Amino acid sequence: MEEEIKSEFLRSGFSLSDEGQVLQQCLAFCINHSLSPSDLVSHWEVYYLNRQLSGFKVDYAHMNGFQSHIQTEQKENMIREESRLHIYSSNDVDIFSNTPVCPSEGPYIESDNIMAVSGTNKRSSVKGSSVNSNRLTPFGQRTKKFVVQLTFNPQDMENGKREDFEIQDDDFIRRVKPGERCSLQIYCSRPTSGCRFMYDKIEEKFVSLENRIRKHISAFAVSGLHGEPADASLASQKSIFAVGMVCCDGEGRLNKNSALLQGCLEHSGGQRVRLDLHNLVNFSLFPDRHNPSGHCLIVSKVIDFLPIFVPPITPSAKKQVMDKEYLPGSIIEKTKLLSLIIAAGPFTTSDNLLFEPLADLLAYASRKPPQLLILMGPFIDSEHPEVKKGAPSKSFDDIFNVEIITRLQDYVGFLGSAVRVVLLPATRDANHDYVYPQPAFEIFPHEEIKNQVQYSCLANPSMFGANEVTVGCNTVDILKQLSSEEISVMLPDVSSGDRLGRLASHVLSQRSFYPLYPPQSTSLGSISGSRSFGDISDPGYSTDASDLTPFVKVLSLAERSETGEPARCVCVNPGRLAKGIGGGTFAELLYDTSPDKTRALILRI
């Protein structure tokens, strides 16, 4: 098994320092936690990304932290599988020290480190956004609230602007003066509600992939930056420029020896040619996949981004009609200044369906109202222990309407027309279609707030504009999936580079919210229709909900061919609002005319 563990680490691009000790510890982890070598390495990749470790070495010094990570993951899995078990920790000490102990309604299980009580869980009903401070839950009894976990562009905050992000006490919600309402234009939100899916024909899927390759070829040809694309399947002694889709020659994971390039029908008849990557000292690839054509293409350079063009600015009648209240010449002009709060589900802790994290988030957003509140699913999480056990007495739609929509109606009613709310579903939403791309929610709020709620339900993924800032949102954890499929080789001086930033760059450079093909079957129900549903035009913001470490990054893409300036984008992973029985994180941002001037916070609720 030690050889299998070593082989799995090497296949994922990691080397072992102190090999004997590391393998001995890893072997113990596999035995004690019933893990296969591949499962162990998958846990290590998540730990490596979340801790943002440098280099691609597995050090013995990280083994204790890695073991704690595995134990935490398995504890959370146990909670999901057995909804009547509550795992007690130091967070519960204050509750029991100030609360009379009641007889348990079931037996208890005790070990050296964990005590779990099994019994009937009596839940109180919470309506709207009311918050009961006496609620006896670990989340409700926490003492630290809205703790700043990460700051972005802190130098701007210190220059007289720190007050914009001050955290106030959570004693009460005071009425605030509403700000200016932002504009909102929907650029791409498909498929539409009620669409049929899983009716795709093999021919349609092939044409979709073919059109994607042809689109890339056309973009490079028009740019003139690298010459005319050629057929990679033809033998040639000259250097050529070829465009295609990276594939794998087998069913396993992509590696340096299994990489293929598939061309389009027009240039190469759809043939695949093996890629010789040994001359490259710096590259990063992930698959789109299958069989070689014979010879190989010796690669000297990999260009993994599309050229960006600046279209001529012309009045768009359609765009003006979409947002009549912000026409040029009106009282409020549209400017590239936008405040946002972004949060991704789950919105309730794993020990109940009280949605306390959502209530606290809306309380925070009521004190410091953003122009745009973006909430991304899952809202009714299909992985929640009570949902998996079928414990709720109401339907999923009823829970969604009472716990989510009613709270949002109260929030919008409190702040008035100055705030906009955007809702995006997730494939884990129990009350929605398990398909990607995913249609928008169909909700029917009160007539007086219809504009703020109903017309801001968008598909997953979607692109829209707010105050002339283009925003793209996606709730599929593509970053985590790319991290398990990517192969990369870096120079020694850049081996400690920003891997999270590199993963996010793949999404932007490929101009697709889901550039991975074939999709991971465990994460998606079905890729429905054309992959162009996931195309990205030119975002100022890109928001992806991921289980990886929350971050805010400004990433540079290809230079704009007509201006010579690098295109830049703010990429945000707000994290999950609820994690286990505790609170998670959300993001607060202020976009000020350009990505480089954006200020942001990641806060732990």
C-alpha positions as CSV (number, residue, x, y, z in Angstrom):
1,M,0.0,0.0,0.0
2,E,2.9,2.4,0.6
3,E,3.9,2.0,-3.0
4,E,0.3,2.8,-4.1
5,I,0.2,5.9,-1.9
6,K,3.5,7.1,-3.3
7,S,2.3,6.4,-6.8
8,E,-0.9,8.4,-6.2
9,F,1.0,11.4,-4.9
10,L,3.4,11.4,-7.8
11,R,0.5,11.1,-10.3
12,S,-1.0,14.2,-8.7
13,G,2.3,16.1,-9.1
14,F,3.5,15.9,-5.5
15,S,6.9,14.7,-4.4
16,L,7.7,13.3,-0.9
17,S,10.2,14.8,1.5
18,D,11.2,12.5,4.4
19,E,9.7,9.8,2.3
20,G,9.8,7.0,4.8
21,Q,8.2,8.9,7.6
22,V,5.6,10.5,5.4
23,L,4.6,7.1,3.9
24,Q,4.4,5.5,7.3
25,Q,2.1,8.2,8.5
26,C,-0.1,8.1,5.4
27,L,-0.3,4.3,5.7
28,A,-1.6,4.8,9.3
29,F,-4.1,7.3,8.1
30,C,-5.4,4.9,5.5
31,I,-5.8,2.1,8.0
32,N,-7.3,4.1,10.9
33,H,-9.7,6.1,8.7
34,S,-10.5,3.3,6.1
35,L,-9.2,5.3,3.2
36,S,-7.9,4.1,-0.1
37,P,-4.7,5.7,-1.5
38,S,-6.6,7.8,-4.0
39,D,-9.0,9.0,-1.3
40,L,-6.1,10.0,0.9
41,V,-4.5,12.0,-1.9
42,S,-7.8,13.7,-2.7
43,H,-8.0,14.8,1.0
44,W,-4.4,16.0,0.7
45,E,-5.2,18.2,-2.3
46,V,-8.1,19.9,-0.5
47,Y,-5.9,20.4,2.6
48,Y,-3.0,21.7,0.4
49,L,-5.3,24.2,-1.3
50,N,-7.1,25.4,1.8
51,R,-3.8,25.9,3.7
52,Q,-2.3,27.5,0.6
53,L,0.9,25.6,1.1
54,S,4.0,26.4,-1.0
55,G,5.7,24.1,-3.4
56,F,4.4,20.6,-4.4
57,K,6.1,18.6,-1.7
58,V,4.4,16.5,1.0
59,D,6.4,17.4,4.2
60,Y,6.3,15.4,7.4
61,A,5.8,18.7,9.3
62,H,2.2,18.9,7.8
63,M,1.1,15.4,8.9
64,N,-0.5,16.5,12.2
65,G,-2.5,19.2,10.5
66,F,-3.4,16.8,7.7
67,Q,-4.7,14.3,10.2
68,S,-6.9,16.9,11.9
69,H,-8.3,17.8,8.5
70,I,-9.2,14.1,7.8
71,Q,-10.8,13.8,11.2
72,T,-12.9,16.9,10.7
73,E,-14.0,15.7,7.3
74,Q,-15.1,12.3,8.6
75,K,-16.9,13.9,11.6
76,E,-18.9,16.1,9.2
77,N,-19.7,13.1,7.1
78,M,-20.9,11.2,10.2
79,I,-23.2,14.2,11.1
80,R,-24.6,14.1,7.5
81,E,-25.3,10.4,7.7
82,E,-26.9,10.4,11.1
83,S,-29.1,13.5,11.6
84,R,-30.0,12.6,15.2
85,L,-26.4,12.7,16.3
86,H,-24.9,15.9,17.7
87,I,-21.2,16.1,17.9
88,Y,-20.3,18.2,21.0
89,S,-17.3,20.5,21.2
90,S,-16.0,23.4,23.2
91,N,-18.6,25.6,21.7
92,D,-21.3,23.8,23.7
93,V,-19.6,24.4,27.1
94,D,-21.2,27.8,27.7
95,I,-24.6,26.4,26.8
96,F,-24.4,23.7,29.5
97,S,-22.8,25.9,32.1
98,N,-25.8,28.3,32.0
99,T,-28.6,25.9,31.2
100,P,-30.3,23.2,33.4
101,V,-29.5,19.8,32.1
102,C,-32.5,17.9,30.9
103,P,-32.7,14.1,30.6
104,S,-31.9,13.0,27.2
105,E,-34.6,11.3,25.1
106,G,-32.2,8.7,23.9
107,P,-29.0,6.8,24.7
108,Y,-25.7,8.5,24.5
109,I,-22.5,7.3,23.0
110,E,-19.2,8.3,24.6
111,S,-15.5,8.0,23.5
112,D,-12.2,9.6,24.5
113,N,-12.7,12.7,22.3
114,I,-16.3,12.8,21.2
115,M,-19.6,12.6,22.9
116,A,-22.8,12.2,20.8
117,V,-26.4,12.2,22.1
118,S,-29.1,10.5,20.1
119,G,-32.7,11.5,20.5
120,T,-35.6,13.4,19.0
121,N,-34.7,16.9,17.9
122,K,-37.5,19.3,18.7
123,R,-37.2,22.4,16.5
124,S,-38.9,25.7,16.9
125,S,-40.4,27.5,13.9
126,V,-38.9,30.8,12.9
127,K,-40.9,33.2,10.6
128,G,-39.5,35.9,8.5
129,S,-36.2,37.4,9.7
130,S,-36.9,37.4,13.4
131,V,-33.9,36.3,15.5
132,N,-34.3,34.6,18.9
133,S,-31.2,35.5,21.0
134,N,-32.2,32.7,23.5
135,R,-32.1,29.9,21.0
136,L,-30.0,27.1,22.4
137,T,-27.9,26.1,19.4
138,P,-24.2,26.2,19.0
139,F,-24.5,28.8,16.3
140,G,-27.0,31.0,18.3
141,Q,-24.7,30.9,21.3
142,R,-21.5,31.9,19.6
143,T,-19.7,35.0,21.0
144,K,-17.6,36.1,18.0
145,K,-19.7,37.5,15.1
146,F,-18.7,39.0,11.8
147,V,-15.0,38.5,12.2
148,V,-12.8,39.8,9.4
149,Q,-11.0,36.8,7.9
150,L,-9.4,38.4,4.9
151,T,-8.9,42.0,3.6
152,F,-8.3,43.0,0.0
153,N,-6.6,46.3,-0.8
154,P,-6.2,47.3,2.9
155,Q,-4.1,50.3,2.0
156,D,-7.2,52.0,0.6
157,M,-9.1,51.4,3.8
158,E,-6.4,53.0,5.9
159,N,-6.5,56.2,3.9
160,G,-9.6,57.6,5.4
161,K,-11.9,54.9,4.2
162,R,-11.8,52.4,6.9
163,E,-15.2,53.4,8.2
164,D,-16.9,51.8,5.2
165,F,-16.0,48.4,6.6
166,E,-16.4,48.8,10.4
167,I,-18.2,46.0,12.1
168,Q,-20.8,47.1,14.5
169,D,-22.2,45.3,17.5
170,D,-25.1,42.9,16.9
171,D,-27.3,44.3,19.6
172,F,-29.9,45.8,17.4
173,I,-30.6,46.8,13.8
174,R,-30.9,50.5,13.2
175,R,-32.6,52.1,10.3
176,V,-30.1,53.3,7.7
177,K,-30.4,55.9,5.0
178,P,-30.8,53.9,1.7
179,G,-28.2,54.5,-1.0
180,E,-28.7,54.9,-4.7
181,R,-30.3,51.9,-6.5
182,C,-28.0,50.2,-9.0
183,S,-28.9,49.4,-12.5
184,L,-29.4,45.8,-13.6
185,Q,-29.2,44.3,-17.0
186,I,-29.4,40.6,-17.7
187,Y,-26.8,39.6,-20.4
188,C,-27.1,35.8,-20.2
189,S,-29.4,33.7,-18.0
190,R,-30.3,30.5,-19.8
191,P,-31.9,27.9,-19.9
192,T,-35.3,29.4,-19.2
193,S,-37.7,28.0,-16.6
194,G,-39.7,25.0,-17.8
195,C,-37.1,23.9,-20.3
196,R,-36.7,20.2,-21.1
197,F,-33.4,18.6,-20.4
198,M,-31.7,15.2,-20.8
199,Y,-33.1,15.1,-24.4
200,D,-29.7,15.8,-25.9
201,K,-28.6,13.7,-28.9
202,I,-25.1,12.5,-29.4
203,E,-24.9,14.5,-32.6
204,E,-25.9,17.7,-30.8
205,K,-23.2,17.2,-28.2
206,F,-20.6,16.6,-30.9
207,V,-21.7,19.8,-32.7
208,S,-21.5,21.8,-29.5
209,L,-17.9,20.7,-28.9
210,E,-17.0,21.3,-32.5
211,N,-18.4,24.8,-32.4
212,R,-16.4,25.6,-29.3
213,I,-13.1,24.6,-31.0
214,R,-14.1,26.6,-34.2
215,K,-14.9,29.6,-32.0
216,H,-11.4,29.5,-30.5
217,I,-9.8,29.1,-33.9
218,S,-11.7,32.0,-35.3
219,A,-10.7,34.2,-32.4
220,F,-7.0,33.5,-32.8
221,A,-7.2,33.9,-36.6
222,V,-8.8,37.3,-36.4
223,S,-6.4,38.5,-33.8
224,G,-3.4,37.8,-36.0
225,L,-1.2,37.4,-32.9
226,H,0.1,33.9,-33.6
227,G,-0.3,33.3,-37.3
228,E,-2.8,31.2,-39.1
229,P,-3.9,28.0,-37.3
230,A,-2.7,24.8,-39.0
231,D,-3.6,21.1,-39.0
232,A,-1.7,19.5,-36.0
233,S,-2.3,16.0,-37.4
234,L,0.0,16.5,-40.4
235,A,3.7,15.9,-40.1
236,S,5.8,19.0,-40.5
237,Q,9.4,20.1,-39.8
238,K,8.4,23.7,-39.4
239,S,6.9,25.3,-36.3
240,I,3.1,25.5,-36.6
241,F,0.3,27.1,-34.5
242,A,-2.5,24.6,-33.8
243,V,-5.7,25.2,-31.9
244,G,-7.7,22.3,-30.3
245,M,-9.1,20.7,-27.2
246,V,-6.9,18.9,-24.7
247,C,-7.9,15.3,-24.2
248,C,-6.8,12.2,-22.3
249,D,-6.0,9.0,-24.1
250,G,-7.6,6.8,-21.4
251,E,-10.1,6.7,-18.6
252,G,-7.6,7.7,-15.9
253,R,-6.3,11.1,-14.8
254,L,-4.5,13.3,-17.3
255,N,-0.7,13.3,-17.1
256,K,2.3,14.4,-19.2
257,N,2.3,11.1,-21.2
258,S,-1.5,10.9,-21.9
259,A,-2.2,14.4,-23.3
260,L,-3.8,14.6,-26.7
261,L,-5.0,17.6,-28.9
262,Q,-8.2,17.3,-30.8
263,G,-8.7,19.6,-33.8
264,C,-11.8,20.6,-35.5
265,L,-13.3,18.9,-38.6
266,E,-12.4,21.7,-40.9
267,H,-8.7,21.7,-40.1
268,S,-7.9,18.1,-39.1
269,G,-11.0,16.0,-39.6
270,G,-11.5,15.9,-35.9
271,Q,-8.3,13.8,-35.4
272,R,-6.4,13.6,-32.2
273,V,-2.6,13.9,-32.0
274,R,-0.4,13.0,-29.0
275,L,1.3,16.0,-27.3
276,D,5.0,15.8,-26.3
277,L,5.2,18.2,-23.3
278,H,8.8,17.3,-22.2
279,N,10.3,20.5,-23.6
280,L,8.0,22.7,-21.6
281,V,9.2,24.1,-18.3
282,N,6.0,25.9,-17.4
283,F,2.5,24.7,-18.2
284,S,-0.9,24.0,-16.7
285,L,-3.5,21.8,-18.5
286,F,-6.8,20.0,-17.7
287,P,-8.7,17.6,-19.9
288,D,-11.5,17.9,-22.4
289,R,-10.5,13.8,-23.7
290,H,-9.8,10.1,-26.0
291,N,-7.5,8.2,-28.8
292,P,-4.2,9.2,-30.6
293,S,-3.8,9.4,-34.4
294,G,-0.2,8.0,-34.6
295,H,2.6,10.5,-34.4
296,C,3.1,13.3,-31.8
297,L,3.3,17.1,-31.8
298,I,6.4,18.4,-29.9
299,V,5.0,21.4,-28.0
300,S,7.2,24.5,-27.5
301,K,4.5,26.8,-26.0
302,V,1.0,26.6,-24.6
303,I,-1.4,29.5,-25.1
304,D,-4.4,28.9,-22.9
305,F,-6.3,32.1,-23.3
306,L,-8.4,33.8,-26.0
307,P,-7.6,37.2,-27.4
308,I,-10.0,39.9,-26.1
309,F,-11.4,42.5,-28.4
310,V,-12.9,45.9,-27.6
311,P,-16.1,46.3,-29.7
312,P,-17.1,49.7,-30.9
313,I,-19.4,51.5,-28.5
314,T,-22.7,52.1,-30.2
315,P,-26.1,52.8,-28.6
316,S,-28.1,49.7,-28.0
317,A,-31.8,50.1,-28.2
318,K,-32.4,46.8,-26.6
319,K,-30.1,47.6,-23.6
320,Q,-31.8,50.9,-23.1
321,V,-35.2,49.3,-23.0
322,M,-34.0,46.8,-20.4
323,D,-33.2,49.6,-18.0
324,K,-35.3,52.7,-18.8
325,E,-35.0,54.3,-15.4
326,Y,-31.2,54.8,-15.9
327,L,-31.1,56.3,-19.4
328,P,-28.4,58.9,-20.0
329,G,-29.7,62.3,-19.0
330,S,-31.8,60.9,-16.1
331,I,-31.3,62.1,-12.5
332,I,-29.0,59.2,-11.6
333,E,-26.3,58.4,-14.1
334,K,-24.8,54.9,-14.3
335,T,-21.3,54.8,-13.0
336,K,-18.8,52.0,-12.3
337,L,-19.3,52.2,-8.6
338,L,-21.0,49.2,-7.0
339,S,-21.3,47.8,-3.5
340,L,-22.1,44.1,-3.1
341,I,-22.5,41.4,-0.5
342,I,-22.1,37.9,-1.8
343,A,-23.0,34.7,0.0
344,A,-23.3,31.0,-1.0
345,G,-25.3,28.3,0.7
346,P,-25.9,26.2,2.7
347,F,-27.8,28.9,4.6
348,T,-28.5,26.8,7.7
349,T,-26.3,24.7,10.0
350,S,-26.2,20.9,9.8
351,D,-28.0,20.4,13.1
352,N,-31.3,22.1,12.3
353,L,-33.3,23.9,9.6
354,L,-33.7,27.2,11.4
355,F,-31.7,29.2,8.9
356,E,-29.9,31.3,11.6
357,P,-26.9,32.1,9.4
358,L,-29.2,33.6,6.7
359,A,-31.0,35.6,9.4
360,D,-27.8,37.1,10.7
361,L,-26.5,37.8,7.1
362,L,-29.7,39.8,6.4
363,A,-29.3,41.6,9.7
364,Y,-25.8,42.6,8.7
365,A,-27.0,43.6,5.2
366,S,-29.7,45.7,6.9
367,R,-27.2,47.7,8.9
368,K,-24.8,48.1,6.0
369,P,-27.1,47.8,2.9
370,P,-25.3,47.0,-0.3
371,Q,-26.7,48.0,-3.7
372,L,-26.6,44.4,-4.7
373,L,-27.1,41.3,-2.5
374,I,-26.1,38.1,-4.4
375,L,-27.3,34.8,-2.8
376,M,-26.2,31.6,-4.4
377,G,-27.5,28.2,-3.6
378,P,-27.9,25.6,-2.2
379,F,-30.8,27.1,-0.2
380,I,-32.6,23.8,0.6
381,D,-29.5,21.6,0.6
382,S,-30.1,18.0,-0.5
383,E,-27.0,17.0,1.5
384,H,-28.4,18.4,4.8
385,P,-28.8,15.5,7.3
386,E,-32.5,16.2,8.0
387,V,-33.3,16.6,4.3
388,K,-31.6,13.3,3.5
389,K,-33.5,11.6,6.3
390,G,-36.8,13.0,5.1
391,A,-37.4,14.7,8.5
392,P,-39.1,17.9,7.5
393,S,-42.9,17.9,7.8
394,K,-43.3,20.5,5.0
395,S,-42.5,20.2,1.4
396,F,-39.2,21.6,0.1
397,D,-41.1,24.4,-1.8
398,D,-42.9,25.4,1.4
399,I,-39.6,25.5,3.4
400,F,-38.1,27.6,0.6
401,N,-41.0,30.0,0.5
402,V,-41.3,30.4,4.3
403,E,-37.6,30.4,5.3
404,I,-36.0,32.1,2.3
405,I,-38.5,34.1,0.3
406,T,-40.3,35.5,3.4
407,R,-37.1,36.6,5.0
408,L,-36.0,38.3,1.7
409,Q,-39.4,40.0,1.5
410,D,-39.0,41.4,5.0
411,Y,-35.5,42.6,4.1
412,V,-36.5,44.3,0.9
413,G,-39.6,45.8,2.6
414,F,-37.3,47.2,5.4
415,L,-34.9,48.9,3.0
416,G,-37.2,49.9,0.2
417,S,-36.3,50.2,-3.5
418,A,-32.7,51.0,-2.9
419,V,-31.6,47.4,-2.7
420,R,-31.6,44.6,-5.3
421,V,-31.4,40.9,-4.6
422,V,-30.1,38.3,-7.0
423,L,-30.8,34.6,-6.4
424,L,-29.0,31.7,-8.2
425,P,-29.9,28.0,-7.7
426,A,-27.4,25.2,-7.2
427,T,-27.5,21.6,-8.3
428,R,-27.7,20.6,-4.6
429,D,-31.1,22.5,-4.2
430,A,-33.6,19.8,-3.2
431,N,-36.5,21.9,-4.6
432,H,-35.0,22.5,-8.0
433,D,-33.9,20.7,-11.2
434,Y,-30.7,18.7,-10.8
435,V,-29.1,19.8,-14.1
436,Y,-26.4,22.1,-15.3
437,P,-26.9,24.7,-16.8
438,Q,-29.8,25.2,-14.4
439,P,-32.9,27.3,-14.9
440,A,-33.8,30.1,-12.5
441,F,-36.1,29.7,-9.6
442,E,-39.8,30.4,-10.2
443,I,-41.1,32.4,-7.2
444,F,-44.1,34.6,-6.8
445,P,-43.5,37.3,-4.2
446,H,-45.9,40.1,-3.1
447,E,-46.8,42.6,-5.8
448,E,-45.1,45.5,-4.0
449,I,-41.6,44.0,-4.1
450,K,-41.9,42.0,-7.3
451,N,-39.2,44.0,-9.1
452,Q,-36.6,43.4,-6.4
453,V,-37.1,39.6,-6.0
454,Q,-38.9,37.9,-8.9
455,Y,-37.0,39.6,-11.7
456,S,-33.7,38.9,-10.1
457,C,-33.9,35.1,-10.1
458,L,-31.2,34.1,-12.5
459,A,-30.1,30.8,-14.0
460,N,-26.9,29.0,-13.0
461,P,-24.6,30.2,-14.4
462,S,-25.5,33.8,-15.4
463,M,-24.0,37.1,-16.5
464,F,-25.5,40.5,-15.8
465,G,-24.5,44.1,-15.6
466,A,-24.9,46.4,-12.6
467,N,-23.8,50.0,-12.8
468,E,-21.9,49.1,-16.0
469,V,-19.9,46.4,-14.1
470,T,-20.2,43.0,-15.7
471,V,-20.8,40.2,-13.1
472,G,-20.6,36.5,-13.7
473,C,-21.9,33.9,-11.2
474,N,-21.6,30.2,-11.0
475,T,-22.6,27.8,-8.1
476,V,-20.9,24.6,-9.4
477,D,-17.7,24.0,-7.6
478,I,-15.6,24.1,-10.7
479,L,-12.4,25.2,-8.9
480,K,-12.4,22.0,-6.7
481,Q,-13.1,19.8,-9.8
482,L,-10.3,21.5,-11.7
483,S,-7.9,21.0,-8.8
484,S,-8.4,17.2,-9.1
485,E,-8.0,17.1,-12.9
486,E,-5.3,19.7,-13.6
487,I,-1.7,18.8,-14.4
488,S,1.0,21.5,-14.1
489,V,4.7,21.9,-14.2
490,M,6.3,25.1,-12.9
491,L,9.8,26.5,-12.7
492,P,11.4,26.1,-9.3
493,D,11.2,29.9,-8.6
494,V,7.4,29.9,-9.2
495,S,6.5,26.5,-7.8
496,S,5.1,28.2,-4.7
497,G,2.8,30.3,-6.9
498,D,-0.9,30.9,-6.3
499,R,-2.6,27.7,-7.3
500,L,-6.1,29.1,-6.4
501,G,-5.5,32.0,-8.7
502,R,-4.3,29.7,-11.4
503,L,-7.5,27.5,-11.1
504,A,-9.6,30.7,-11.3
505,S,-7.6,31.8,-14.3
506,H,-8.6,28.6,-16.2
507,V,-12.2,29.6,-16.0
508,L,-11.6,33.1,-17.3
509,S,-9.0,32.3,-19.9
510,Q,-11.2,29.5,-21.4
511,R,-14.2,31.9,-21.4
512,S,-16.4,29.2,-19.9
513,F,-18.0,28.7,-16.5
514,Y,-17.4,25.0,-16.9
515,P,-14.3,24.4,-19.1
516,L,-13.9,20.8,-17.9
517,Y,-15.1,18.0,-20.3
518,P,-16.3,15.4,-19.7
519,P,-18.0,16.7,-16.5
520,Q,-17.6,15.0,-13.2
521,S,-20.7,12.8,-12.9
522,T,-20.8,13.1,-9.1
523,S,-21.3,16.8,-9.3
524,L,-23.7,17.3,-12.2
525,G,-27.0,15.8,-13.2
526,S,-26.7,16.5,-16.9
527,I,-25.0,18.9,-19.2
528,S,-28.1,20.1,-21.0
529,G,-28.0,21.7,-24.5
530,S,-25.2,23.7,-25.9
531,R,-22.1,24.4,-23.8
532,S,-22.4,28.0,-25.0
533,F,-24.8,28.5,-22.1
534,G,-21.7,28.7,-19.9
535,D,-19.7,31.1,-22.1
536,I,-18.1,34.2,-20.4
537,S,-17.9,37.4,-22.4
538,D,-15.7,39.9,-20.5
539,P,-16.6,40.1,-16.7
540,G,-15.4,42.7,-14.3
541,Y,-16.5,40.3,-11.5
542,S,-16.4,36.5,-11.5
543,T,-18.1,34.8,-8.5
544,D,-17.7,31.1,-8.0
545,A,-19.0,29.3,-4.9
546,S,-16.4,26.7,-3.8
547,D,-15.6,24.5,-0.8
548,L,-12.0,25.7,-1.2
549,T,-10.5,28.5,0.9
550,P,-12.4,31.8,0.4
551,F,-10.5,34.4,-1.6
552,V,-10.7,37.7,-3.5
553,K,-8.1,38.1,-6.3
554,V,-7.5,40.4,-9.2
555,L,-6.4,38.3,-12.2
556,S,-4.8,39.5,-15.4
557,L,-5.9,37.9,-18.7
558,A,-4.8,38.3,-22.3
559,E,-4.0,41.7,-23.6
560,R,-6.8,43.5,-25.5
561,S,-5.6,43.3,-29.1
562,E,-6.9,46.8,-29.9
563,T,-5.6,48.7,-26.9
564,G,-2.6,46.6,-25.7
565,E,-3.8,46.9,-22.1
566,P,-4.2,43.7,-20.0
567,A,-7.8,42.8,-19.2
568,R,-8.3,42.4,-15.4
569,C,-11.1,40.8,-13.4
570,V,-12.0,40.5,-9.7
571,C,-12.5,36.8,-8.8
572,V,-14.4,36.0,-5.6
573,N,-15.0,32.8,-3.7
574,P,-17.2,33.8,-0.8
575,G,-17.0,30.4,0.8
576,R,-20.0,28.7,2.4
577,L,-22.3,30.7,4.8
578,A,-22.7,27.7,7.0
579,K,-20.2,24.9,7.7
580,G,-21.3,22.0,9.9
581,I,-22.9,23.3,13.1
582,G,-21.0,26.6,12.9
583,G,-20.9,29.7,10.7
584,G,-19.0,30.1,7.5
585,T,-18.0,33.1,5.5
586,F,-19.4,35.7,3.0
587,A,-17.9,38.5,1.0
588,E,-18.4,42.3,1.1
589,L,-17.0,44.3,-1.8
590,L,-16.9,47.8,-3.1
591,Y,-16.0,48.1,-6.8
592,D,-14.6,51.6,-7.5
593,T,-14.3,52.2,-11.3
594,S,-11.7,49.4,-11.8
595,P,-10.7,46.0,-10.5
596,D,-7.4,47.4,-9.0
597,K,-9.4,49.9,-6.9
598,T,-11.8,47.3,-5.6
599,R,-11.9,46.9,-1.8
600,A,-13.2,43.7,-0.2
601,L,-13.6,41.7,3.0
602,I,-14.2,38.1,3.7
603,L,-16.1,37.9,7.0
604,R,-16.8,34.9,9.2
605,I,-20.4,35.1,10.3
